[in-house]
Amino acid sequence: MHFSGITRGATDDNPLAKLQNGLVNFGEQLLRLANQVAQLEAAVNVLKILAISQLSPDDPLAGLKQLQGLEKILIAADPQDQARRKALDVAEAIQEWRKRGKPPVADS
């Protein structure tokens, strides 16, 4: 494979060529991963449509609202999501601190 003047599989001892080759390989892997994520998202959407039709066969909008409610409950119970939210809160507080030049005041 040839990409932007870079030959894949450079075997010489040139560190720059090795780095470029590594970056090309990384880009290819990232592209494959993005494709797999897109396929997973499509599969999840199909499953959501099936769930909506089972939750409320006669009223898809009501089924959608029920599914969204269930998703909110599941997300709220996810410890990884909670940790992510706390990390975002800390990052926002640090940004405010830098903007104002003083630490943020905790809500009472």
DSSP file (Angstrom, degrees, kcal/mol; ACC not computed):
  #  RESIDUE AA STRUCTURE BP1 BP2  ACC     N-H-->O    O-->H-N    N-H-->O    O-->H-N    TCO  KAPPA ALPHA  PHI   PSI    X-CA   Y-CA   Z-CA
    1    1 A M              0   0    0      0, 0.0     7,-1.7     0, 0.0     2,-0.5   0.000 360.0 360.0 360.0 137.5    0.0    0.0    0.0
    2    2 A H  E     +A    7   0A   0      5,-0.2     2,-0.4     3,-0.0     5,-0.2  -0.966 360.0 175.8-118.1 128.2    1.3    3.4   -0.9
    3    3 A F  E >   -A    6   0A   0      3,-2.0     3,-1.7    -2,-0.5    21,-0.1  -0.947  66.9 -27.9-139.6 113.1    0.0    6.5    1.1
    4    4 A S  T 3  S-     0   0    0     -2,-0.4     3,-0.1     1,-0.3    -1,-0.1   0.868 124.1 -48.4  51.9  44.4    1.3   10.0    0.6
    5    5 A G  T 3  S+     0   0    0      1,-0.2     2,-0.5     0, 0.0    -1,-0.3   0.581 111.7 123.7  77.8   8.2    4.7    8.9   -0.6
    6    6 A I  E <   -A    3   0A   0     -3,-1.7    -3,-2.0    14,-0.1     2,-0.5  -0.905  53.1-146.0-107.2 125.1    5.1    6.5    2.3
    7    7 A T  E >   -A    2   0A   0     -2,-0.5     3,-0.7    -5,-0.2    -5,-0.2  -0.778  21.0-124.3 -90.5 127.3    5.8    2.9    1.5
    8    8 A R  T 3  S+     0   0    0     -7,-1.7    14,-0.0    -2,-0.5    13,-0.0  -0.430  91.8  31.2 -68.9 141.3    4.2    0.5    3.9
    9    9 A G  T 3  S-     0   0    0      1,-0.2    -1,-0.2    -2,-0.1     2,-0.2   0.792  74.6-175.7  83.7  29.2    6.6   -2.0    5.5
   10   10 A A    <   -     0   0    0     -3,-0.7    -1,-0.2     7,-0.2    11,-0.0  -0.423   4.7-178.9 -60.1 124.1    9.7    0.3    5.5
   11   11 A T        +     0   0    0     -2,-0.2    -1,-0.2     2,-0.0    -2,-0.0   0.451  41.8 105.4-109.5  -1.7   12.4   -1.9    6.8
   12   12 A D  S    S-     0   0    0      1,-0.1     6,-0.0     2,-0.1     0, 0.0  -0.162  83.3-106.9 -73.0 175.9   15.4    0.4    6.8
   13   13 A D  S    S+     0   0    0      4,-0.1    -1,-0.1     5,-0.0     3,-0.1   0.225  74.6 128.8 -89.7  15.5   16.7    1.9   10.0
   14   14 A N     >  -     0   0    0      1,-0.2     4,-2.1     2,-0.1     5,-0.2  -0.616  47.1-157.9 -74.2 112.9   15.3    5.4    9.3
   15   15 A P  H  > S+     0   0    0      0, 0.0     4,-2.5     0, 0.0    -1,-0.2   0.849  91.4  54.6 -62.1 -33.9   13.4    6.4   12.5
   16   16 A L  H  > S+     0   0    0      2,-0.2     4,-2.8     1,-0.2     5,-0.2   0.915 108.1  48.5 -66.3 -41.7   11.3    8.9   10.5
   17   17 A A  H  > S+     0   0    0      2,-0.2     4,-2.6     1,-0.2    -7,-0.2   0.894 111.8  50.0 -64.0 -39.3   10.2    6.2    8.0
   18   18 A K  H  X S+     0   0    0     -4,-2.1     4,-2.5     2,-0.2    -2,-0.2   0.912 111.8  48.2 -64.4 -42.0    9.3    3.9   10.9
   19   19 A L  H  X S+     0   0    0     -4,-2.5     4,-2.5     2,-0.2    -2,-0.2   0.930 112.6  47.8 -64.0 -45.5    7.3    6.7   12.6
   20   20 A Q  H  X S+     0   0    0     -4,-2.8     4,-2.3     1,-0.2    -2,-0.2   0.913 112.1  49.8 -61.6 -42.8    5.5    7.5    9.4
   21   21 A N  H  X S+     0   0    0     -4,-2.6     4,-2.5     1,-0.2    -1,-0.2   0.904 110.6  50.5 -62.4 -41.6    4.8    3.8    8.8
   22   22 A G  H  X S+     0   0    0     -4,-2.5     4,-2.6     1,-0.2    -2,-0.2   0.894 109.8  50.2 -63.3 -39.8    3.5    3.5   12.3
   23   23 A L  H  X S+     0   0    0     -4,-2.5     4,-2.6     2,-0.2    -2,-0.2   0.890 110.0  50.2 -66.5 -38.8    1.2    6.5   11.8
   24   24 A V  H  X S+     0   0    0     -4,-2.3     4,-2.3     2,-0.2    -2,-0.2   0.934 112.2  47.6 -63.7 -45.3   -0.2    5.0    8.6
   25   25 A N  H  X S+     0   0    0     -4,-2.5     4,-2.4     1,-0.2    -2,-0.2   0.915 111.9  50.3 -61.3 -42.7   -0.9    1.7   10.3
   26   26 A F  H  X S+     0   0    0     -4,-2.6     4,-2.5     1,-0.2    -1,-0.2   0.916 109.8  50.7 -61.7 -43.6   -2.5    3.6   13.2
   27   27 A G  H  X S+     0   0    0     -4,-2.6     4,-2.2     2,-0.2    -1,-0.2   0.892 109.8  50.2 -61.2 -40.5   -4.7    5.6   10.8
   28   28 A E  H  X S+     0   0    0     -4,-2.3     4,-2.2     2,-0.2    -1,-0.2   0.915 111.5  48.0 -64.4 -42.6   -5.8    2.4    9.1
   29   29 A Q  H  X S+     0   0    0     -4,-2.4     4,-2.5     1,-0.2    -2,-0.2   0.894 110.7  51.7 -64.9 -39.2   -6.7    0.8   12.4
   30   30 A L  H  X S+     0   0    0     -4,-2.5     4,-2.5     2,-0.2    -1,-0.2   0.893 108.8  50.9 -63.8 -39.9   -8.6    3.9   13.4
   31   31 A L  H  X S+     0   0    0     -4,-2.2     4,-1.9     2,-0.2    -2,-0.2   0.909 110.7  48.5 -64.0 -43.0  -10.5    3.8   10.1
   32   32 A R  H  X S+     0   0    0     -4,-2.2     4,-2.2     2,-0.2    -2,-0.2   0.916 111.7  50.2 -62.2 -42.7  -11.4    0.1   10.7
   33   33 A L  H  X S+     0   0    0     -4,-2.5     4,-2.5     1,-0.2    -2,-0.2   0.906 108.4  51.8 -62.9 -42.4  -12.5    0.9   14.2
   34   34 A A  H  X S+     0   0    0     -4,-2.5     4,-2.1     1,-0.2    -1,-0.2   0.885 109.7  50.5 -62.0 -38.5  -14.7    3.8   13.0
   35   35 A N  H  X S+     0   0    0     -4,-1.9     4,-2.0     2,-0.2    -1,-0.2   0.906 110.5  48.8 -65.0 -42.2  -16.3    1.4   10.5
   36   36 A Q  H  X S+     0   0    0     -4,-2.2     4,-2.3     2,-0.2    -2,-0.2   0.885 109.9  51.8 -66.0 -38.5  -17.0   -1.1   13.3
   37   37 A V  H  X S+     0   0    0     -4,-2.5     4,-2.6     2,-0.2    -1,-0.2   0.910 108.7  51.2 -63.5 -41.9  -18.5    1.5   15.5
   38   38 A A  H  X S+     0   0    0     -4,-2.1     4,-2.1     1,-0.2    -2,-0.2   0.897 109.9  49.7 -62.2 -40.0  -20.8    2.6   12.7
   39   39 A Q  H  X S+     0   0    0     -4,-2.0     4,-2.2     2,-0.2    -1,-0.2   0.903 111.0  49.3 -65.4 -40.8  -21.9   -1.0   12.2
   40   40 A L  H  X S+     0   0    0     -4,-2.3     4,-2.6     2,-0.2    -2,-0.2   0.906 109.5  51.7 -64.2 -41.5  -22.6   -1.3   16.0
   41   41 A E  H  X S+     0   0    0     -4,-2.6     4,-2.2     1,-0.2    -1,-0.2   0.899 109.8  49.7 -62.4 -40.0  -24.6    1.9   16.0
   42   42 A A  H  X S+     0   0    0     -4,-2.1     4,-1.9     2,-0.2    -1,-0.2   0.912 111.4  48.7 -64.6 -41.6  -26.7    0.7   13.1
   43   43 A A  H  X S+     0   0    0     -4,-2.2     4,-2.3     1,-0.2    -2,-0.2   0.902 110.3  51.1 -65.1 -40.7  -27.3   -2.6   14.9
   44   44 A V  H  X S+     0   0    0     -4,-2.6     4,-2.4     1,-0.2    -1,-0.2   0.901 108.3  52.5 -63.5 -40.2  -28.3   -0.8   18.1
   45   45 A N  H  X S+     0   0    0     -4,-2.2     4,-2.1     2,-0.2    -1,-0.2   0.891 108.4  50.2 -63.6 -38.7  -30.7    1.3   16.2
   46   46 A V  H  X S+     0   0    0     -4,-1.9     4,-2.2     1,-0.2    -1,-0.2   0.927 111.0  49.3 -63.3 -43.8  -32.4   -1.8   14.7
   47   47 A L  H  X S+     0   0    0     -4,-2.3     4,-2.5     1,-0.2    -2,-0.2   0.874 109.0  52.8 -63.8 -36.4  -32.6   -3.3   18.2
   48   48 A K  H  X S+     0   0    0     -4,-2.4     4,-2.9     2,-0.2    -1,-0.2   0.909 107.7  51.1 -64.5 -41.3  -34.2    0.0   19.5
   49   49 A I  H  X S+     0   0    0     -4,-2.1     4,-2.2     1,-0.2    -2,-0.2   0.916 111.3  48.0 -62.4 -41.8  -36.8   -0.1   16.7
   50   50 A L  H  X S+     0   0    0     -4,-2.2     4,-1.5     2,-0.2    -2,-0.2   0.915 112.4  48.9 -63.7 -42.4  -37.6   -3.7   17.7
   51   51 A A  H  X S+     0   0    0     -4,-2.5     4,-2.7     1,-0.2    -2,-0.2   0.911 110.1  51.3 -64.0 -41.9  -37.9   -2.8   21.4
   52   52 A I  H  X S+     0   0    0     -4,-2.9     4,-2.1     1,-0.2    -1,-0.2   0.913 108.9  50.8 -61.2 -42.7  -40.1    0.2   20.6
   53   53 A S  H  < S+     0   0    0     -4,-2.2    -1,-0.2     1,-0.2    -2,-0.2   0.807 114.0  45.1 -67.6 -27.8  -42.5   -2.0   18.5
   54   54 A Q  H  < S+     0   0    0     -4,-1.5    -2,-0.2     2,-0.2    -1,-0.2   0.839 110.5  53.0 -81.9 -34.8  -42.7   -4.5   21.4
   55   55 A L  H  < S+     0   0    0     -4,-2.7    -2,-0.2     1,-0.3    -3,-0.2   0.896 134.6   2.8 -66.9 -39.6  -43.1   -1.8   24.1
   56   56 A S    ><  +     0   0    0     -4,-2.1     3,-0.5    -5,-0.2     7,-0.3  -0.630  65.3 178.5-150.4  85.1  -46.1   -0.3   22.3
   57   57 A P  T 3  S+     0   0    0      0, 0.0    -1,-0.1     0, 0.0    -3,-0.1   0.819  86.3  42.6 -60.0 -32.6  -47.1   -2.0   19.1
   58   58 A D  T 3  S+     0   0    0      1,-0.2    -5,-0.1     2,-0.1    -2,-0.0   0.679 121.2  37.4 -89.6 -18.1  -50.0    0.4   18.4
   59   59 A D    <>  -     0   0    0     -3,-0.5     4,-2.0    -7,-0.2     3,-0.4  -0.768  58.9-178.3-138.0  89.6  -48.2    3.7   19.3
   60   60 A P  H  > S+     0   0    0      0, 0.0     4,-2.4     0, 0.0     5,-0.2   0.831  85.2  57.6 -59.4 -33.0  -44.6    3.9   18.3
   61   61 A L  H  > S+     0   0    0      2,-0.2     4,-2.2     1,-0.2     5,-0.1   0.909 106.9  47.6 -65.2 -40.9  -44.2    7.3   19.9
   62   62 A A  H  > S+     0   0    0     -3,-0.4     4,-2.2     2,-0.2    -1,-0.2   0.893 111.6  51.4 -65.1 -39.3  -45.3    6.0   23.3
   63   63 A G  H  X S+     0   0    0     -4,-2.0     4,-2.5    -7,-0.3    -2,-0.2   0.888 108.4  51.7 -63.7 -39.2  -42.8    3.1   22.8
   64   64 A L  H  X S+     0   0    0     -4,-2.4     4,-2.7     2,-0.2    -2,-0.2   0.921 109.3  49.5 -62.6 -44.3  -40.0    5.5   22.0
   65   65 A K  H  X S+     0   0    0     -4,-2.2     4,-2.0     2,-0.2    -2,-0.2   0.892 111.2  49.8 -63.5 -39.0  -40.8    7.5   25.2
   66   66 A Q  H  X S+     0   0    0     -4,-2.2     4,-2.3     2,-0.2    -2,-0.2   0.924 111.5  48.5 -64.1 -43.7  -40.8    4.4   27.3
   67   67 A L  H  X S+     0   0    0     -4,-2.5     4,-2.6     1,-0.2    -2,-0.2   0.907 109.9  51.6 -63.5 -41.7  -37.5    3.3   25.8
   68   68 A Q  H  X S+     0   0    0     -4,-2.7     4,-2.2     1,-0.2    -1,-0.2   0.887 108.9  51.4 -62.7 -38.1  -35.9    6.7   26.4
   69   69 A G  H  X S+     0   0    0     -4,-2.0     4,-1.9     2,-0.2    -1,-0.2   0.917 110.7  48.0 -63.7 -43.0  -37.1    6.5   30.0
   70   70 A L  H  X S+     0   0    0     -4,-2.3     4,-2.4     1,-0.2    -2,-0.2   0.898 110.1  52.6 -64.0 -40.3  -35.5    3.1   30.4
   71   71 A E  H  X S+     0   0    0     -4,-2.6     4,-2.7     1,-0.2     5,-0.2   0.908 107.5  51.6 -62.1 -41.5  -32.2    4.4   28.8
   72   72 A K  H  X S+     0   0    0     -4,-2.2     4,-2.4     1,-0.2    -1,-0.2   0.901 110.0  49.4 -62.2 -40.7  -32.1    7.3   31.3
   73   73 A I  H  X S+     0   0    0     -4,-1.9     4,-1.3     2,-0.2    -2,-0.2   0.926 112.8  46.9 -63.9 -44.5  -32.5    4.9   34.2
   74   74 A L  H  X S+     0   0    0     -4,-2.4     4,-0.5     1,-0.2    -2,-0.2   0.902 112.8  48.6 -65.1 -41.4  -29.7    2.6   32.9
   75   75 A I  H >< S+     0   0    0     -4,-2.7     3,-1.1     1,-0.2    -1,-0.2   0.909 109.5  52.5 -65.7 -41.4  -27.4    5.5   32.2
   76   76 A A  H 3< S+     0   0    0     -4,-2.4    -1,-0.2     1,-0.2    -2,-0.2   0.803 110.4  49.1 -64.2 -28.2  -28.0    7.0   35.7
   77   77 A A  H 3< S+     0   0    0     -4,-1.3    -1,-0.2    -5,-0.2    -2,-0.2   0.517  84.9 106.8 -89.1  -5.5  -27.1    3.6   37.2
   78   78 A D    <X  -     0   0    0     -3,-1.1     4,-2.1    -4,-0.5     5,-0.2  -0.643  56.5-158.9 -80.3 114.9  -23.9    3.2   35.2
   79   79 A P  H  > S+     0   0    0      0, 0.0     4,-2.3     0, 0.0     5,-0.2   0.840  92.2  55.1 -63.9 -32.3  -20.9    3.7   37.5
   80   80 A Q  H  > S+     0   0    0      2,-0.2     4,-2.2     1,-0.2     5,-0.1   0.902 108.4  48.3 -66.5 -39.0  -18.6    4.5   34.6
   81   81 A D  H  > S+     0   0    0      2,-0.2     4,-2.5     1,-0.2    -1,-0.2   0.899 110.5  51.6 -66.7 -39.6  -20.9    7.2   33.4
   82   82 A Q  H  X S+     0   0    0     -4,-2.1     4,-2.2     2,-0.2    -2,-0.2   0.911 110.7  47.9 -63.0 -41.7  -21.1    8.6   36.9
   83   83 A A  H  X S+     0   0    0     -4,-2.3     4,-2.3     2,-0.2    -1,-0.2   0.887 110.8  51.9 -65.6 -38.4  -17.3    8.7   37.1
   84   84 A R  H  X S+     0   0    0     -4,-2.2     4,-2.3     2,-0.2    -2,-0.2   0.908 109.4  49.6 -63.9 -42.0  -17.1   10.4   33.7
   85   85 A R  H  X S+     0   0    0     -4,-2.5     4,-2.4     2,-0.2    -2,-0.2   0.907 110.1  50.4 -64.6 -40.9  -19.6   13.0   34.8
   86   86 A K  H  X S+     0   0    0     -4,-2.2     4,-2.4     1,-0.2    -1,-0.2   0.912 110.0  50.7 -62.8 -41.4  -17.6   13.7   38.0
   87   87 A A  H  X S+     0   0    0     -4,-2.3     4,-2.4     1,-0.2    -1,-0.2   0.900 110.4  49.3 -63.3 -39.9  -14.4   14.0   35.9
   88   88 A L  H  X S+     0   0    0     -4,-2.3     4,-2.5     2,-0.2    -1,-0.2   0.896 109.4  52.2 -65.0 -39.6  -16.2   16.5   33.6
   89   89 A D  H  X S+     0   0    0     -4,-2.4     4,-2.2     2,-0.2    -2,-0.2   0.915 110.6  47.8 -61.3 -42.8  -17.4   18.5   36.6
   90   90 A V  H  X S+     0   0    0     -4,-2.4     4,-2.3     2,-0.2    -2,-0.2   0.921 111.3  50.5 -64.4 -43.7  -13.8   18.7   37.9
   91   91 A A  H  X S+     0   0    0     -4,-2.4     4,-2.1     1,-0.2    -2,-0.2   0.902 111.0  48.9 -61.9 -41.1  -12.5   19.7   34.5
   92   92 A E  H  X S+     0   0    0     -4,-2.5     4,-2.4     2,-0.2    -1,-0.2   0.894 110.0  51.5 -65.0 -39.7  -15.1   22.5   34.3
   93   93 A A  H  X S+     0   0    0     -4,-2.2     4,-2.3     1,-0.2    -2,-0.2   0.895 109.6  50.0 -64.1 -39.9  -14.3   23.7   37.8
   94   94 A I  H  X S+     0   0    0     -4,-2.3     4,-2.3     2,-0.2    -1,-0.2   0.899 109.9  50.8 -65.6 -40.2  -10.6   23.9   36.8
   95   95 A Q  H  X S+     0   0    0     -4,-2.1     4,-2.3     2,-0.2    -2,-0.2   0.918 111.1  48.1 -63.3 -42.7  -11.4   25.9   33.7
   96   96 A E  H  X S+     0   0    0     -4,-2.4     4,-2.8     2,-0.2     5,-0.3   0.902 109.7  53.6 -63.1 -40.4  -13.5   28.3   35.8
   97   97 A W  H  X S+     0   0    0     -4,-2.3     4,-2.6     1,-0.2     5,-0.5   0.921 110.1  47.0 -59.8 -44.9  -10.7   28.6   38.2
   98   98 A R  H  < S+     0   0    0     -4,-2.3    -1,-0.2     2,-0.2    -2,-0.2   0.887 113.4  48.8 -66.0 -38.8   -8.3   29.5   35.4
   99   99 A K  H  < S+     0   0    0     -4,-2.3    -2,-0.2     1,-0.2    -1,-0.2   0.934 122.3  32.3 -65.2 -46.3  -10.7   32.0   34.0
  100  100 A R  H  < S-     0   0    0     -4,-2.8    -2,-0.2     2,-0.3    -1,-0.2   0.728  98.6-130.4 -86.5 -23.9  -11.4   33.8   37.2
  101  101 A G  S  < S+     0   0    0     -4,-2.6    -3,-0.2    -5,-0.3    -4,-0.1   0.576  81.0  77.9  81.5   8.8   -8.1   33.3   38.9
  102  102 A K  S    S-     0   0    0     -5,-0.5    -2,-0.3    -6,-0.3    -1,-0.2  -0.987  91.0 -89.3-146.1 154.9   -9.7   32.0   42.0
  103  103 A P        -     0   0    0      0, 0.0    -9,-0.1     0, 0.0     2,-0.1  -0.269  48.9-103.5 -64.2 148.0  -11.2   28.7   43.1
  104  104 A P        -     0   0    0      0, 0.0     2,-0.4     0, 0.0   -11,-0.0  -0.370  33.3-115.8 -68.8 151.6  -14.9   28.1   42.4
  105  105 A V        -     0   0    0     -2,-0.1     2,-0.1     1,-0.0     3,-0.1  -0.764  29.4-119.8 -90.3 130.6  -17.3   28.4   45.3
  106  106 A A        -     0   0    0     -2,-0.4     2,-0.2     1,-0.1    -1,-0.0  -0.404  30.9-106.4 -69.0 143.8  -19.1   25.1   46.2
  107  107 A D              0   0    0      1,-0.1    -1,-0.1    -2,-0.1     0, 0.0  -0.485 360.0 360.0 -68.3 137.7  -22.9   25.2   46.0
  108  108 A S              0   0    0     -2,-0.2    -1,-0.1    -3,-0.1    -2,-0.0   0.422 360.0 360.0-108.1 360.0  -24.6   25.2   49.4
